Amino acid sequence: MEEKTISVLDSRSLRNVFGTCDEHLRTIRKALGIQVILDGDEIMIRSSDPDSTRRGAYLLEQLQQLAYREGGILSPDDISRALSEAMCDEEISQVDPLEVFKGRLIRPKTAGQAKYVELLRQKEIVFCTGPAGTGKTYLAVARAVEALRTEGKRKIVLVRPAVEAGESLGFLPGDLQAKINPYLRPLFDALADMLDHDILQRYMSEDRVEVIPLAYMRGRTINRACIILDEAQNTTVSQMKMFLTRMGENSRIVVCGDPTQIDLPSHKRSGLSDALIRLKNIPGIGRIALGDRDIVRHNLVQQIVNAYEADKKNEEESNFVSEQ
């Protein structure tokens, strides 16, 4: 039997880690196949498998740190994500949180998100790909708000291509602005989640936050700004080139998209897919691909994504066999 002992950080954090009626602790014990024994200011972890003992000790240490930093109750999803990272021997997120307003912090919740936040702070251009719910756009917006407050950026520019996904813009009521607003709504939602309504309205009126369709970027040079392109898989190659070359002095660009959700006509190549290959050898550009383990929406979202991916894989294998 392998044993390892760790220290209790504080009683409140430990209660949050163990959960109500030890709910989280039972989940951890079952997932890792370990015994957890509390003895005063120490926690003993036991297992017949040395790797399980090591992972259990590391997980409980890191969860205590997370509970202490958050100052609140850990959810079952928090425990599930931490377990997933521990099972894969990935480091649980330790990067500094993004401060979008005084005292309002946005923390990466997975190892992949932590690497993404580090890239956002290091690189002037970042490409982030991944499935729905991985926080691609949300964390980019949070980083932009932080830079607006603390780094002297003049404005945030949020951009989306107005590409139809099975429905025609012509059937939507209203003028052009009314027709494109639904495409820009997710960007407004991210901002509204981070900033009080009055502050957001003030930023919009002062032109410190601009949310526009991609077509409106042509001919502009944008200085001292954080520029975010969402749903980039639906840009064409020429549109992606146009967007990237809008970058002015002291600006940063983030390009977010999911290459598996392209709504372009079949004969048009995605500007995102093209750029990931074309620009891969430029050292000043950061790239990260988030995966299923980085999904932080409702826990059913990860299961839904996995189900669709499994169906796609089976279809590709069936097509391969039929061609032989």
N, C-alpha and C positions, 0 to 999 in steps of 0.2 A: 504493500500500500504506500503510494507516494503522498507526502504531506508538504504543505507550504503554509506559512503563517504571515499575515499582513496586519497592519495596524488600523484601528478604527480612526477615521479622520475626525468626525464628531457625531454625536448621537442623532442629530436631526438629519444629516445627510444619509446616515446609515438607514434610518427609518424610511426615507424616500427611496433608497435603493432596494430595500426589502419589499416595499409596497404594503398596501393595506392587507392585514391578515397574512403577511408574507407571500402575497400573490406573485410578485416579481421573483422572489427567491425560489419559489417552487418551479417557475419557468426556467430559471438559470440552472437549477439542480438537474432537472429533467433533460435539458438540451445538452449539457456537458457531461452528464453522468458523474456528478461530484457530490460529496458531502460537504456541508458548510456548517461549522460549529462556532458559535459566538462565545468567547471566554473573556469577559471583562473588556479590556481595551484592545483585544486581539481577535482576529478571525482566522480559524484554521480551515484550510481547504484540503480535502482528501479524495483520492481516486486511485484505482488500480492502473490507470493510464497516466504516465507522466505529462504528456501533452495536455490532457484535460485539466490536470492540476495546475499546470503553468497558465493555461488560458483562463481558468477560473479565477486565479489570483490576480492576473492582469486585469480581467474584466471588472472585478469588484473594486480594485484600486481606482480604475478609470471612471467607473460609474459614481463612486464617492466624490471624485473631483468634479464630475459633471453636475451632480446634485448640489454640491457646495457652490459652484459658479452660478448655476441657474437660480438657486435659492428657492426652489419650488418643487412640486411633485413631479416625478418622472412618469411618463405615460407608458402603457404597454408597447406602443410603437417605438419609443426611445429604447426600451429594453431589447426589443426584437432587432433593431438596427445595430445596437452595440454587440449583441450576440452574433449577428451575421458577420460583422467585422472581425470579432475575436476568432470565430471559426475559420476565417480566411487568413488569420494572422496579419490583418491590417491594423494600422495604428488608429485608435479611436481619436476623433477630431480634437486637436489641441490648439489650432490656430486662433489668434486673437479675433474676437467677434467684431462685426461691423457696427459702428455706432452711427445710426441714421438720424438720431436726435439725442439731445442731452439725456443720458440715462436709458435710452431705448436702444437695445442691442439686438442684432440679428446674428445668430450663431449657426455655422455649418453643422449639420447633424450626422454626416457620414464622412468617412475618410476621403471619398471622391470629392465631396463638396469642399472639404478643407483644402485639398490640393487646388481646386478651382479658385477659391478665395485667395490663396497665395499667388496664383498666376495673375489674378486681377490686380493685385498690388504690385507685381513685378514687371509685367509686360505692357507695352503700349497698344498692342493689338492681340486679342485673345479670341480663338475659335472654340466654342463649346458645343458639343453634340451630345444627344442622349434622348431617351424616351420621355413621354409625358410624366410630369410630377417629380422630376429630378432637381428642380430649382434653378434651371439654366438662366432664365430671364429674371427671376425673383432676386437671386443673389447679385446678378449684374446691376440691377436697379438699386439694390441696397448699397453696393460699392460706389455707384455713381452719386447717390445722395450723400454718402460719407465724404467723397471727394469734393462735392459742392460746398459742404460745410467747412472742411478742414484744409483743403489743398488749393484754394484760390481758383477753382474752376468757375467759369462764367455761367455755364448752363449745362443742362442735361437735354440731350436730343434722343428721343425714343422713336424708332422707325419700324414700320411693318409693310411688307408688300400686300396690296389689296388683291389677293388671288382668290378666286371663287373655289369653294370646296363642294361642288355638286349643286350649287344654287346660283342663279344669275343675279348680279347686282341690279340689273334693270327691273327686276320684280320687287325690289325693296322700295318702300315709300320714301318721299322726301327729296331734297336737293342733293348735290354731290357730297357735301359735308355729312348729311344724315346717312347717306349710303355707306360712307367709309368708317363712320364712328364704331360700328360693331367690330370691325377689324382691329381697331385701336383700343377697345375696351379692356382687354387683359393687361395692357400696360398701365392704364389708369387704375385698375384694381390693385396692381402691385404697389403703386405710389400711395394710394389711399390707405393701404394696409400699414404703411410705415410712417406717414405724416398726418398730423391733424388736418381736418378739413380746411380750417382758416389758413394754415401755413401753405398747404398745397395750392389753394386759390391765390394766395399772394405770389407764390413762385410762378404760377401760370400768368398772372396779370403783369408781372415784371419780366416776362419772357425768360425766366431762369429755367423753366421746364417747357419743352416743346415736344408735342406728340404728333407725328406727321406720317402720311403714306410715303413709301419709298420714292414714288415718282416726283415728289416735291423736293427731293434732294439735288436734282440735276442742276448743274451750274453754280453750286454753292461751295465755299470753302469755310469750314467751321473751326475757329480757333478756341483754345482754352475751354474745351468742352468734353464731356463724356458722352459718346455716341453709341447707342445700342441698337443693333438690328435683330429683331425677333422674327421667328418663322423664316429663317434665311434659306431653308431648303426650297422655298417657293420663289426664289430669285432666279433670273436667267444669268448666264455667264456675263453678258454685257452689263446687266444691272449690278451685279456684284462688283465688277470693275469700277463702275461709276460710283458706287457707294464707298468703296475703300479709298478712292482717290479724292473724297471730300475732306479727308483728314487734314487739319491745319496745325499750326504751332501749338504745342503744349496740350494736345488733345489725345484722348484715348478712345479706342474702338473695341466693342465686344460684339461678336457675331454668334447668335444662338440659333440652333435648329435641330430638327430630327430627320435625318436622311431617309428614314423609313416612312415618312408621311408627306411625300411630294405630291402636290396637287397640280403641277404643271402638265400641259399636254405631253403625251408620250414622246413626241419628236423633239422636245426641248430639253437640253441638259441643265441640271440644277447648278446654279452658280455656287452653292455651298459645296457640293461634291467636287466640282471643278477646282475651287479655291483650295480645298484641303490637299489636293494633289499638287496643284501648280505652285503653291506657296510654301510647301513643306520644308524647303531648305533655307528659308530666311530666318536667321537666328533671333531676330527681334520679335517674332510672332510666336505666341504661346498657343498650344493646342491641348485640349483635354476631351476625352470621351467618357461621359458618365454612363452608368449602367443600371441594371435592375435594382441592385443593392442600394442605389442612391435615391430611389423613389421615396419621397417624404410626404406625399399626400395620404389620403385614407389608405389603410393597409390593403383594401381590396384592389386599389389601382395596380399595385405590383402584381397581384394574381391575374388581373385582366391582361396586363401587358405580356406576362409569361404565357398566357393561354393563346394570345394572338401570335406570338413568336413561335410557339410550338406548332400551331396550325400552318404558319408560313413555311416552317422547316419541313413539315410532312409533305406539303404541296411541292416544294422544290425537289425533295427526294423522289416523289412520285413522277414528276416530270422527267427527272434524270433517268429513272428506270425505263420509262416509256420510250425514251429516245435511243436506248441501247438496242 
